[in-house]
Amino acid sequence: MKLKDVSIVLMAFGVVVVLCSFLDFYALYYPIMADKPDWTFMVSQNTASLVSLPALGILMFWVGLNLSGLRHNNFAVNTAKLVCGALCTLFFLLIVLNMAMYGLSVNSVKTNKLEAVKAENNTIKQQVNAEYTQNKAYIPVEKYDMAMKQLEDDLTYKINYINLTYVKTNVKTLATLFLFAILYLIAAIKLFTSTGAQPKGRRIYGYLP
């Protein structure tokens, strides 16, 4: 396979990956249900998993462009820089928006989860109490106390597990989103500021000085 063919394949793969990533982001964000914390939490997890794909697609496209003859065409290169810069800006804004929504919703999601666990535990306690009251003469007090202690231990374990899980999830999600937001911002700035710039060490017509 010739180098030209490789460059075309890389650019095509890059375009497809970026388009598919945009469709994934669109599918996640629309319809927007910002008033539902569970939806925002789910979107944030999926966004953190997909956030590297646009960068990979743009990188593949630029590798293909630099391997092709189009790298000598200033119009094509500058157009590609503007388009890729706009895409990086778009993904940066989407990630920042997602981080803000995630920060506002994550506590509500955890609170709802904890309340559900506590409610389930209380329901079981009520059932145990009802059974003990009804069959008090046949159930030893030690067995009742052991059952209640087991329920308390289970509740404590579940609460600690939920808290630890959400801490790890929050750190992973926010760190991933933040780092890629910075990456897309830097990439957008570099692409926009380098548009129209001539390569160093060459004159405007491409001849060596």
C-alpha positions as CSV (number, residue, x, y, z in Angstrom):
1,M,0.0,0.0,0.0
2,K,1.4,3.4,-1.0
3,L,1.9,6.2,1.5
4,K,-0.9,8.2,-0.3
5,D,-3.3,5.4,0.3
6,V,-2.4,5.2,3.9
7,S,-3.0,8.9,4.4
8,I,-6.4,8.7,2.8
9,V,-7.4,5.8,5.0
10,L,-6.2,7.6,8.1
11,M,-8.0,10.8,7.2
12,A,-11.2,8.8,6.5
13,F,-11.0,7.0,9.8
14,G,-10.4,10.3,11.6
15,V,-13.5,11.9,10.0
16,V,-15.6,8.9,10.8
17,V,-14.4,8.7,14.4
18,V,-15.1,12.4,14.9
19,L,-18.6,12.2,13.4
20,C,-19.5,9.1,15.4
21,S,-18.2,10.8,18.5
22,F,-20.4,13.8,17.8
23,L,-23.4,11.6,17.3
24,D,-22.7,9.8,20.6
25,F,-22.5,13.2,22.4
26,Y,-25.7,14.3,20.7
27,A,-27.5,11.1,21.6
28,L,-26.3,11.4,25.3
29,Y,-27.3,15.1,25.7
30,Y,-30.6,15.1,23.8
31,P,-33.2,15.2,25.0
32,I,-31.8,17.3,27.9
33,M,-33.3,16.4,31.3
34,A,-31.2,18.5,33.6
35,D,-33.8,18.4,36.3
36,K,-33.2,14.7,36.7
37,P,-30.0,14.0,38.6
38,D,-29.9,10.3,37.6
39,W,-29.9,11.3,33.9
40,T,-27.0,13.7,34.4
41,F,-25.1,11.2,36.4
42,M,-25.5,8.6,33.7
43,V,-24.6,11.1,30.9
44,S,-21.4,12.1,32.8
45,Q,-20.2,8.5,33.2
46,N,-20.8,7.8,29.5
47,T,-19.2,11.1,28.5
48,A,-16.1,10.3,30.5
49,S,-15.9,7.0,28.6
50,L,-16.3,8.6,25.2
51,V,-14.3,11.8,25.7
52,S,-11.1,10.5,24.2
53,L,-12.6,9.4,20.9
54,P,-12.9,12.9,19.3
55,A,-9.2,13.6,20.2
56,L,-8.2,10.2,18.6
57,G,-10.2,11.0,15.5
58,I,-8.7,14.5,15.1
59,L,-5.2,13.1,15.7
60,M,-5.7,10.4,13.1
61,F,-7.0,13.0,10.6
62,W,-3.9,15.2,11.1
63,V,-1.5,12.3,10.8
64,G,-3.2,11.4,7.5
65,L,-3.1,15.0,6.3
66,N,0.6,15.3,7.0
67,L,1.3,12.1,5.1
68,S,-0.7,13.3,2.1
69,G,0.1,15.9,-0.6
70,L,-2.4,18.2,0.9
71,R,0.1,19.3,3.6
72,H,1.6,21.6,0.9
73,N,-1.8,23.2,0.2
74,N,-2.1,26.2,2.6
75,F,-5.8,26.6,1.9
76,A,-6.5,22.9,2.8
77,V,-4.3,23.0,5.9
78,N,-5.8,26.3,7.2
79,T,-9.4,25.0,6.5
80,A,-8.6,21.8,8.4
81,K,-7.2,23.9,11.3
82,L,-10.3,26.0,11.5
83,V,-12.7,23.0,11.4
84,C,-10.7,21.0,13.9
85,G,-10.3,24.1,16.1
86,A,-14.1,24.6,16.0
87,L,-14.7,20.9,16.9
88,C,-12.2,21.1,19.8
89,T,-14.0,24.2,21.1
90,L,-17.4,22.5,20.8
91,F,-16.2,19.4,22.7
92,F,-14.6,21.7,25.3
93,L,-17.9,23.5,25.9
94,L,-19.9,20.3,26.1
95,I,-17.5,18.8,28.6
96,V,-17.5,22.0,30.8
97,L,-21.3,22.0,30.7
98,N,-21.3,18.4,31.7
99,M,-19.0,19.0,34.6
100,A,-21.2,21.8,35.9
101,M,-24.3,19.7,35.6
102,Y,-22.5,16.7,37.2
103,G,-21.3,18.8,40.1
104,L,-24.9,20.0,40.8
105,S,-26.5,16.5,40.6
106,V,-24.1,14.1,42.1
107,N,-25.0,14.7,45.7
108,S,-28.7,14.3,44.9
109,V,-28.0,10.9,43.3
110,K,-26.0,9.7,46.3
111,T,-28.6,11.0,48.7
112,N,-31.4,9.2,46.8
113,K,-29.4,6.0,46.8
114,L,-28.8,6.2,50.6
115,E,-32.4,7.0,51.3
116,A,-33.5,4.0,49.3
117,V,-31.1,1.7,51.2
118,K,-32.3,3.1,54.6
119,A,-35.9,2.7,53.6
120,E,-35.4,-0.9,52.6
121,N,-33.6,-1.6,55.9
122,N,-36.4,0.0,57.9
123,T,-39.0,-2.1,56.0
124,I,-37.2,-5.3,56.9
125,K,-36.9,-4.1,60.6
126,Q,-40.6,-3.5,60.7
127,Q,-41.3,-7.0,59.3
128,V,-38.9,-8.5,61.9
129,N,-40.6,-6.5,64.7
130,A,-44.0,-7.6,63.5
131,E,-43.0,-11.2,63.4
132,Y,-41.4,-11.0,66.8
133,T,-44.4,-9.3,68.4
134,Q,-46.7,-11.9,66.9
135,N,-44.6,-14.9,67.9
136,K,-42.9,-13.4,71.0
137,A,-43.5,-16.5,73.0
138,Y,-41.7,-18.7,70.5
139,I,-38.8,-16.5,69.5
140,P,-35.8,-16.0,72.0
141,V,-34.8,-12.5,72.7
142,E,-31.2,-13.3,71.8
143,K,-32.3,-14.3,68.3
144,Y,-34.3,-11.1,67.9
145,D,-31.4,-9.0,69.1
146,M,-29.0,-10.8,66.7
147,A,-31.3,-10.2,63.8
148,M,-31.6,-6.5,64.6
149,K,-27.8,-6.2,65.0
150,Q,-27.3,-8.0,61.6
151,L,-29.6,-5.4,60.0
152,E,-27.7,-2.6,61.5
153,D,-24.4,-4.0,60.4
154,D,-25.8,-4.5,56.8
155,L,-27.0,-0.9,56.8
156,T,-23.6,0.4,57.9
157,Y,-21.8,-1.7,55.3
158,K,-24.1,-0.6,52.5
159,I,-23.8,3.1,53.5
160,N,-20.0,2.9,53.6
161,Y,-19.9,1.1,50.3
162,I,-22.1,3.7,48.6
163,N,-20.0,6.6,50.0
164,L,-16.7,5.0,48.9
165,T,-18.1,4.0,45.5
166,Y,-19.3,7.5,44.8
167,V,-16.1,9.1,45.9
168,K,-14.1,7.0,43.6
169,T,-16.6,7.5,40.7
170,N,-16.6,11.3,41.2
171,V,-12.8,11.5,41.3
172,K,-12.4,9.4,38.2
173,T,-15.2,11.1,36.2
174,L,-14.3,14.7,37.1
175,A,-10.6,14.2,36.7
176,T,-11.2,12.6,33.2
177,L,-13.5,15.4,32.1
178,F,-11.3,18.1,33.5
179,L,-8.1,16.8,31.9
180,F,-9.7,16.4,28.5
181,A,-11.4,19.8,28.7
182,I,-8.0,21.3,29.2
183,L,-6.6,19.2,26.3
184,Y,-9.4,20.3,23.9
185,L,-9.0,24.0,25.0
186,I,-5.2,23.9,24.4
187,A,-5.7,22.2,21.1
188,A,-8.3,24.7,19.9
189,I,-6.1,27.6,20.9
190,K,-3.1,26.1,19.1
191,L,-5.1,25.4,16.0
192,F,-6.7,28.8,15.8
193,T,-3.5,30.7,16.5
194,S,-1.5,28.7,13.9
195,T,-4.0,29.2,11.1
196,G,-2.3,31.0,8.3
197,A,1.2,30.8,9.9
198,Q,4.1,29.9,7.6
199,P,6.4,27.1,8.6
200,K,9.6,28.2,10.4
201,G,12.7,28.3,8.4
202,R,10.9,28.8,5.0
203,R,9.9,31.8,3.0
204,I,6.3,32.5,2.0
205,Y,6.8,30.6,-1.3
206,G,8.3,27.6,0.4
207,Y,11.9,28.0,-0.8
208,L,14.7,27.7,1.7
209,P,16.3,31.1,2.6
